[in-house]
Amino acid sequence: MNDGAAAFSQVERRTARRVLFAMFACGTCAVALPFAPWLLLSIWIGLGLAPIVRPIARVVGGRHRAAASITIAFVLVVSLAVAGLLLPLGREALTLGRDLASSQDRWSSLDAPGAPGTSVDELRTPREWIDFVWTYGGPAWNVVTSVAATATDVLLGIVVLILGTYHTLAEGKRSWRWIVENAPLPEAEMKRLGAAFTETGYGLLVGCGGAGIAQSAIATTAYFALGVPRAFALGLLTLFVSIVPSIGTALVWVPVALALALQGRTNAAGALVVVGIFLVGTIDNVLRPVLARRGHLALPSIVVVVGMLGGFSILGWWGILFGPLVVRLAKEVIDMVREGARKAPSMVTPRQRVKVHSMRAAADIVKAKVLVVEDSASERAHIVRILEGRGYEVVEAAGAFEALGIAARERPDVIVLDLVLGTSDGRGVCRMLRLSDMGSDLAIVMLTVRGAPNQRVEGLLLGADDYIPKPFDPDELDARVQAAHRARAGRREMNRQIAEHEGRLAQALDLATMDALTGIPTRAHFFRDVRVGWARAKQDNSPLSCALIGADHFRRVNDRFGYAAGNTVLRRLAELLRMNLRNVDHAARFGGDELALLLPNLAIDKSRGLVERFRASLRAELASWPYGALTVSVGMASSEDETIESPDELIRSSDRALYMAKRDGRDRIVIAPPRYNAPGGTGMN
């Protein structure tokens, strides 16, 4: 049931990603639609400049020439679009600058000899143009730069989105594979980074999609309520452009509000401005980071709070999208470097070993997270200042319940715990921490009163790693926290080594009990399975069947085709046998060309049917068999036979039945004892 739910969740995630990618593409098309003429013009010019573009794409692109060509094409798009905007804009801006200046300086006062005319169209001589630009160029330049910067920013954002989407869909897997192969980090660590990237990207998609849907719903409702034409289409456009944080939805509701104001519907325009600023803006800054965290994006609470306050606007429009991704990947890299420093080689000189240990300690100190639990605000602030000044990451709590909640959420490395917490008791906190799941992975340093040995003894007996008497010296506090953290790191390293050795032991045990040629258990392992199965069958009063299978005239295969061919035949027989077994059945290589089969809770007649299925699959295999005709003889026995009184006797009876099958002509099944045989066996000669 869990496997099915996990598979369904994975399918849902895959579908959600595809839908959101499609939404991004549609939104990009909607935003870029006004620039379609410039796009066509740039493509036409790009075709004419193909002899120049191709060498550049060849040099820049390398293995990703298509992406390089697209990049160059969009550079042309942006250049031509900006040029097309600036040329008419410059002319109009000069006139606008003249009007701005004339409103202040009175245009009539400028009608002196040599002054420019009252309109750009009246300018005739170069001198008049120079005087006009010199007089009104300042205001015009401010207008041009402001509008051009905004237009360029929007266009570049569109280009970045299109290129990123194209490269992710078309070249993402190959690019990531190339990075994994050529990166200085091991493949396992690169896969870890890839998992972080996928998880972060999924969270961002959930954040963008959820925030966009909410903004679209509110905007559509507002458009309908205010009687705006084509409200549904405008709401859908709001969904598409909401991928750009903070400013995206303004690209829709600001022009609509201006249109309402120009039509004289000032109340409706004002209401739409309120909706856009307070509702849509709040959802963009609040819902997007919260949904990103709900989408399994590992963001700390402070990052979510900063995002809710709009702090990511410092990074630009795209900061909310890529800021968490950079933070997450940087954290993964730092953690991997730290783990790599701990895995220092043992064959080093004493001087190198001292250096390695100092590096380990430094890495632990830099990354150590300390929880300070102290009810006195002044004492707590004093301890926090000391530890933060020494490079620790510090979180704080004032009471017992707050400390337990923060410890479960933040997972600190060291806890500095006051023994007396106002009305609460630090002893109970220490005891509950040690009994929790994270208790064995914590270092606890108790704060006690100087001259109170009973408190120190009680704290150590409750599970504290060390104690610090009050008042304390800052250097002593630092040293004791360092020592507790090193002890914790040593315990973690020891547990890791124990788990690693246990894994190697289990792997060695598997190698010892598995046949290297056929990939199924060995004879010794089969004997152990038979003993366990026999005891269980007697306890449950259920049948247990055993079969020994021998390849007929197997020596002829070795003599005619070689030992390599014989090994191939044995491997294929083992594969066919496994394909016809139930999950509870056991197969093993009994020795030489013989395979063994143990069938729990299966009567002898049904066991015989299972073996017959195996022989039928072998006959079907012979149609493409390159080693000539091959048959098998089978000897079977069952615990249903009252003359069989032990697991060893069950195997011996199967062995005697196999001998009789080969003696009677091979290619048949014989069941022990002989009186249970069908007349003539099942010969196929």
SULURBEL-V237076 format. One record per residue. RES is the residue in one letter. OMEGA is omega in whole degrees, -180 to 180 (* if undefined). NEAR is the number of other ideal C-beta (glycine too) atoms within 12 Angstrom. Layout:
res=<RES,RES>
omega=<OMEGA,OMEGA>
near=<NEAR,NEAR>
This chain:
res=<M,N,D,G,A,A,A,F,S,Q,V,E,R,R,T,A,R,R,V,L,F,A,M,F,A,C,G,T,C,A,V,A,L,P,F,A,P,W,L,L,L,S,I,W,I,G,L,G,L,A,P,I,V,R,P,I,A,R,V,V,G,G,R,H,R,A,A,A,S,I,T,I,A,F,V,L,V,V,S,L,A,V,A,G,L,L,L,P,L,G,R,E,A,L,T,L,G,R,D,L,A,S,S,Q,D,R,W,S,S,L,D,A,P,G,A,P,G,T,S,V,D,E,L,R,T,P,R,E,W,I,D,F,V,W,T,Y,G,G,P,A,W,N,V,V,T,S,V,A,A,T,A,T,D,V,L,L,G,I,V,V,L,I,L,G,T,Y,H,T,L,A,E,G,K,R,S,W,R,W,I,V,E,N,A,P,L,P,E,A,E,M,K,R,L,G,A,A,F,T,E,T,G,Y,G,L,L,V,G,C,G,G,A,G,I,A,Q,S,A,I,A,T,T,A,Y,F,A,L,G,V,P,R,A,F,A,L,G,L,L,T,L,F,V,S,I,V,P,S,I,G,T,A,L,V,W,V,P,V,A,L,A,L,A,L,Q,G,R,T,N,A,A,G,A,L,V,V,V,G,I,F,L,V,G,T,I,D,N,V,L,R,P,V,L,A,R,R,G,H,L,A,L,P,S,I,V,V,V,V,G,M,L,G,G,F,S,I,L,G,W,W,G,I,L,F,G,P,L,V,V,R,L,A,K,E,V,I,D,M,V,R,E,G,A,R,K,A,P,S,M,V,T,P,R,Q,R,V,K,V,H,S,M,R,A,A,A,D,I,V,K,A,K,V,L,V,V,E,D,S,A,S,E,R,A,H,I,V,R,I,L,E,G,R,G,Y,E,V,V,E,A,A,G,A,F,E,A,L,G,I,A,A,R,E,R,P,D,V,I,V,L,D,L,V,L,G,T,S,D,G,R,G,V,C,R,M,L,R,L,S,D,M,G,S,D,L,A,I,V,M,L,T,V,R,G,A,P,N,Q,R,V,E,G,L,L,L,G,A,D,D,Y,I,P,K,P,F,D,P,D,E,L,D,A,R,V,Q,A,A,H,R,A,R,A,G,R,R,E,M,N,R,Q,I,A,E,H,E,G,R,L,A,Q,A,L,D,L,A,T,M,D,A,L,T,G,I,P,T,R,A,H,F,F,R,D,V,R,V,G,W,A,R,A,K,Q,D,N,S,P,L,S,C,A,L,I,G,A,D,H,F,R,R,V,N,D,R,F,G,Y,A,A,G,N,T,V,L,R,R,L,A,E,L,L,R,M,N,L,R,N,V,D,H,A,A,R,F,G,G,D,E,L,A,L,L,L,P,N,L,A,I,D,K,S,R,G,L,V,E,R,F,R,A,S,L,R,A,E,L,A,S,W,P,Y,G,A,L,T,V,S,V,G,M,A,S,S,E,D,E,T,I,E,S,P,D,E,L,I,R,S,S,D,R,A,L,Y,M,A,K,R,D,G,R,D,R,I,V,I,A,P,P,R,Y,N,A,P,G,G,T,G,M,N>
omega=<178,179,179,178,179,179,179,178,180,178,179,-180,-180,180,180,180,-179,180,-179,175,178,177,178,-179,179,178,178,179,-179,-180,-175,-176,179,-178,-178,178,179,178,179,179,-180,177,179,178,179,177,178,180,-177,179,178,-175,-176,179,179,179,-180,-179,-176,-170,-175,-179,-178,-175,-179,179,179,179,178,179,-179,180,-179,171,176,180,-177,-179,-179,-180,179,178,179,176,-173,-176,177,-179,179,180,-179,-179,178,177,178,178,177,-180,178,-179,-177,179,-180,-172,-178,-175,-178,-180,-179,-179,177,178,-180,179,-179,-180,-176,-180,178,-179,-179,-179,-177,-174,176,-180,179,177,-179,179,-179,-180,-179,-176,-173,-177,-179,177,-180,-179,177,179,-178,-177,-180,-178,-179,179,179,-180,180,180,179,-179,179,176,178,-179,179,180,-179,-179,179,178,-180,-175,179,-177,-172,-171,-172,-177,-178,179,180,178,178,178,180,-177,-173,-178,178,180,176,-176,-179,-180,176,176,177,176,179,177,178,-180,-179,-179,180,179,178,178,179,178,178,179,-180,-178,-180,178,180,179,180,179,-180,-179,-180,-179,180,178,179,180,178,-177,-178,178,179,179,178,-176,-178,180,178,177,177,177,176,177,-177,-175,-180,177,175,-175,171,-172,-171,-177,178,178,-180,-171,177,176,178,179,178,179,178,179,179,178,180,-180,-175,180,178,179,178,178,180,176,178,178,-177,-175,-171,-177,-177,179,179,179,-179,-176,-176,-172,-176,180,179,178,177,178,177,178,176,174,-175,177,173,-176,-178,179,178,180,179,177,179,179,179,-178,-179,177,176,-179,-178,-178,-175,-178,-179,180,-171,179,179,-180,179,-180,-177,-179,177,178,179,180,-180,179,-180,177,180,178,177,178,180,-178,-179,-180,-179,-178,179,178,178,179,178,-180,177,180,179,180,178,178,178,-179,179,179,180,-178,-178,-175,-174,175,-174,173,179,-180,-176,-177,179,-177,-179,178,-179,179,179,-180,-180,179,-180,-175,178,176,178,174,180,169,-168,167,-172,178,-177,-177,-175,-177,177,180,-180,179,180,179,179,-177,-173,-179,-178,176,-178,175,173,-167,175,-177,-180,-177,179,178,180,-177,178,179,179,177,179,-179,-179,178,-179,-180,-178,-180,-178,-174,-178,-177,-179,170,-175,177,-177,171,-178,177,180,180,178,-176,-179,178,-179,180,-179,179,179,179,179,177,177,179,-178,177,177,178,175,-10,-174,175,180,179,178,177,179,-178,-178,176,176,-178,179,-180,177,178,177,179,177,177,179,179,178,178,178,180,178,179,179,179,177,177,178,179,178,178,178,178,177,179,-179,-177,-180,177,-175,-176,-173,-179,176,-176,-179,180,-179,179,179,178,179,178,-180,-180,179,180,179,180,-180,179,179,179,-178,-177,-179,-179,176,-178,180,180,172,-174,179,178,-178,177,-178,-179,179,178,179,-177,-174,-173,180,-177,177,177,177,177,178,179,-180,179,-179,176,179,179,179,180,180,-179,-176,-177,170,-180,-176,-178,-179,175,-179,172,-174,180,179,180,-176,175,-179,-176,177,-173,-180,173,-180,-179,-172,-179,177,176,178,177,178,179,177,176,177,-180,177,177,177,178,177,179,-176,-180,179,-175,-177,-173,177,-178,179,177,179,172,-173,171,-174,175,-176,176,176,178,-176,179,178,-171,-178,177,178,178,177,180,180,178,177,179,178,179,177,178,180,178,178,-179,-176,175,178,178,-179,176,177,-180,179,-8,-173,-176,178,-175,167,-179,176,180,178,-175,-180,-178,*>
near=<7,8,9,10,11,12,13,14,16,16,14,16,23,17,15,24,28,17,21,34,27,20,30,36,24,23,35,32,22,29,30,28,17,19,28,16,16,29,28,18,21,31,23,17,22,29,17,13,22,18,12,16,28,19,16,21,26,18,14,20,22,14,18,23,21,23,28,26,29,29,28,32,34,35,26,33,34,32,24,27,32,29,22,24,27,24,16,16,28,26,24,20,30,34,28,26,31,35,21,21,26,23,13,14,19,10,21,10,11,21,14,12,9,15,24,34,22,19,17,25,13,15,24,14,13,11,16,22,20,15,23,31,26,20,27,38,25,19,25,31,22,19,27,30,19,17,23,28,19,21,25,24,21,31,34,26,32,39,33,26,36,32,29,30,28,27,24,25,21,19,26,23,14,18,26,22,17,16,23,22,15,13,21,14,21,16,17,15,25,25,20,24,29,25,20,30,30,29,27,34,32,34,39,43,37,32,43,44,34,31,43,40,29,30,46,37,27,33,44,30,23,35,34,20,16,30,17,31,14,16,26,18,20,34,33,25,33,46,36,37,43,47,46,38,40,34,30,42,45,30,32,40,42,26,22,37,34,20,22,28,19,13,17,10,19,16,16,26,26,18,26,40,25,20,37,38,22,19,27,44,32,24,34,43,31,29,34,48,40,27,32,40,31,22,31,23,35,28,34,22,17,17,29,30,18,24,39,29,17,23,20,34,23,15,21,19,31,31,28,45,36,25,32,38,34,22,30,33,27,17,23,28,23,19,22,26,21,25,25,21,25,27,20,20,12,10,9,14,11,10,10,15,16,14,16,23,22,18,22,29,26,22,27,35,29,22,26,36,32,45,42,42,45,39,27,21,16,12,27,31,17,24,40,29,18,28,36,21,15,25,22,32,26,32,33,35,35,27,27,30,20,25,38,32,20,28,38,21,17,27,24,38,37,46,50,51,51,42,37,28,30,20,12,25,26,39,29,26,42,41,22,28,37,28,16,22,13,25,26,18,26,39,40,46,47,42,41,32,21,16,11,18,14,15,28,24,16,23,35,22,16,27,29,37,35,32,38,39,24,26,16,27,14,20,14,21,34,28,21,34,43,33,25,35,42,29,26,33,31,21,21,25,23,16,16,18,17,14,14,15,14,14,14,14,14,14,14,13,17,18,16,16,24,23,29,17,24,32,24,34,32,28,26,20,26,35,27,22,33,40,24,19,33,31,18,21,30,21,14,14,11,21,29,42,47,52,51,46,47,39,37,32,23,31,16,20,29,21,14,18,20,14,16,14,22,27,24,22,38,36,22,30,41,35,23,33,41,25,20,29,28,21,10,19,32,35,41,36,36,38,23,21,31,36,49,43,49,46,42,32,24,31,23,34,20,21,36,32,21,32,44,23,22,33,34,19,23,34,20,15,25,21,10,9,21,16,27,17,23,33,33,43,41,45,46,52,45,38,40,30,27,10,19,33,14,20,28,17,24,41,39,24,36,47,31,26,42,41,22,30,39,30,17,23,18,30,27,34,45,41,37,36,24,23,12,27,23,16,9,13,28,28,20,23,15>
